[in-house]
């Protein structure tokens, strides 16, 4: 598909087929993400691939517990909008996807969030070009159990930036309406 079509077809997918994404394809996608620009070409992004559904459920449960603890400390938090879902034992923050890729990086990198966001954009476009769907799940970045983080192999000097679910879409929703660019000024 041409680039314009790719841009228009990339959607946030939260419902997937039961079909597993082969590890070889995931590795190809991650290889392509390494072409993303990063500040000073530092290339700080690292990846954790999770395909075990039981482990995905544990990650979801830990994230929900962490977020509910945050909400208890700050009842006026925007998390209030998600409280009912977070308390629902059947709600999986990863929408029962068969695969999750965590994009992580060293805590001391000044532009880590930007570097990871650019890398994730490449990941999403690479996945979409293969007929796969993705969605950045911000609620899934709140895994705090040291045992789980250890099982994931996340070094102590790194942090989770972007949890990305990936799989074969059950359907592709139409694009939501977009407003025209807001160009403040041309000088």
C-alpha positions in Angstrom: 0.0 0.0 0.0 1.2 3.5 -0.7 2.1 5.8 2.2 -1.0 7.9 2.1 -3.2 4.8 2.3 -1.1 3.5 5.1 -1.5 6.7 7.1 -5.3 6.7 6.5 -5.7 3.0 7.4 -3.7 3.0 10.6 -6.3 2.8 13.4 -6.3 2.1 17.1 -7.6 -1.5 17.4 -9.0 -2.9 20.6 -10.6 -6.0 19.3 -8.5 -8.8 17.8 -8.9 -12.2 16.1 -7.7 -15.1 18.2 -4.8 -15.6 15.7 -1.3 -15.3 17.2 1.2 -13.0 15.6 4.4 -15.0 14.7 7.4 -14.0 16.6 9.4 -13.6 13.4 6.9 -10.9 12.2 7.2 -9.1 15.6 10.9 -9.1 15.3 10.7 -7.7 11.7 8.5 -4.9 13.0 10.8 -4.1 15.8 13.8 -4.1 13.5 12.0 -1.5 11.4 11.2 0.6 14.4 15.0 1.1 14.9 14.9 3.3 11.8 13.0 6.0 13.8 14.9 9.2 14.6 16.0 9.7 18.2 17.7 12.6 20.0 21.4 12.6 19.3 20.9 9.2 17.6 21.0 7.7 21.1 18.6 4.9 20.1 17.6 4.3 23.8 14.5 2.2 23.2 14.3 -1.4 24.3 11.5 -3.9 23.8 9.7 -6.6 25.9 7.4 -8.9 23.9 4.7 -10.7 25.8 2.6 -13.4 24.2 1.6 -15.4 27.2 -2.1 -14.6 27.9 -1.9 -15.5 31.6 1.0 -13.1 32.0 -0.9 -10.4 30.1 -3.7 -10.8 32.6 -1.3 -10.5 35.5 0.0 -7.3 34.0 -3.5 -5.9 33.5 -4.4 -6.8 37.1 -1.3 -5.1 38.5 -1.8 -2.0 36.4 -5.4 -1.8 37.6 -4.3 -2.2 41.2 -1.7 0.5 40.8 -4.1 2.9 39.2 -6.8 2.4 41.9 -4.1 3.1 44.5 -3.2 6.3 42.7 -6.9 7.2 42.5 -7.3 6.6 46.3 -4.5 9.1 46.9 -5.9 11.6 44.5 -9.7 11.3 44.1 -9.8 14.2 41.7 -7.5 12.5 39.3 -8.6 12.1 35.6 -8.4 8.4 36.4 -11.8 8.9 38.0 -13.2 8.5 34.4 -11.8 4.9 34.3 -12.7 3.9 37.9 -15.6 1.6 37.0 -13.5 -0.3 34.4 -10.6 -0.5 36.8 -12.8 -2.1 39.5 -14.4 -4.5 37.0 -12.6 -7.9 37.4 -13.4 -8.8 33.8 -11.9 -5.7 32.3 -8.5 -6.3 30.8 -6.6 -3.1 30.1 -5.0 -4.9 27.1 -8.4 -5.8 25.7 -7.5 -9.5 25.7 -5.0 -9.0 22.9 -2.7 -11.9 22.2 0.4 -9.8 22.2 1.8 -6.8 24.0 5.1 -5.0 23.2 6.4 -2.7 25.9 8.7 0.0 24.7 11.0 0.9 27.6 14.2 2.9 28.1 16.7 4.3 30.6 15.2 6.6 33.1 18.1 9.1 32.8 17.6 9.8 29.0 16.3 13.4 28.8 14.1 12.9 25.7 13.1 9.3 26.3 9.3 10.0 25.9 9.9 11.7 22.6 12.3 9.0 21.3 9.9 6.2 22.3 6.9 8.0 20.8 8.7 8.3 17.5 9.7 4.6 17.7 6.1 3.6 18.5 4.9 5.6 15.4 7.2 3.5 13.3 6.0 0.3 15.0 2.4 1.2 14.4 3.0 2.0 10.7 5.1 -1.1 10.2 2.4 -3.3 11.8 -0.3 -1.7 9.8 1.6 -2.3 6.6 1.4 -6.0 7.4 -2.4 -6.0 8.1 -1.9 -5.9 11.9 -3.6 -3.5 14.3 -2.1 -1.8 17.3 -3.1 0.5 20.2 -1.1 2.4 22.7 -2.6 1.4 26.1 -1.5 4.1 28.6 -3.3 2.4 31.5 -0.9 -0.6 31.0 2.2 1.4 31.8 1.6 1.2 35.6 3.0 -2.1 36.4 4.8 -1.7 39.7 5.1 -5.2 41.3 8.9 -5.7 41.5 8.5 -9.4 41.0 6.5 -8.9 37.7 9.0 -6.3 36.5 11.8 -8.8 37.2 10.0 -11.5 35.3 9.7 -9.1 32.4 13.5 -8.5 32.5 13.1 -4.7 32.9 16.3 -3.4 34.3 16.1 -1.2 37.4 17.4 1.8 35.5 14.7 1.6 32.9 11.0 2.6 32.8 8.0 1.6 30.8 7.1 4.3 28.3 4.6 2.7 25.9 2.6 -0.5 26.1 1.4 -1.4 22.6 -1.1 -4.2 22.0 -0.7 -5.8 18.6 -2.6 -8.4 16.6 -4.9 -9.2 13.7 -7.9 -6.9 13.9 -11.3 -8.3 14.2 -12.4 -5.3 12.2 -10.9 -1.9 11.3 -13.1 1.0 12.5 -13.5 4.0 10.2 -11.3 7.0 10.9 -12.7 9.5 13.3 -13.3 13.0 12.0 -10.2 15.2 11.9 -10.1 18.9 12.0 -8.1 21.0 9.6 -4.5 21.8 10.7 -4.4 24.8 13.0 -1.5 26.8 11.6 -1.0 29.7 14.0 1.2 31.8 11.8 3.5 31.6 8.8 6.4 34.0 9.0 
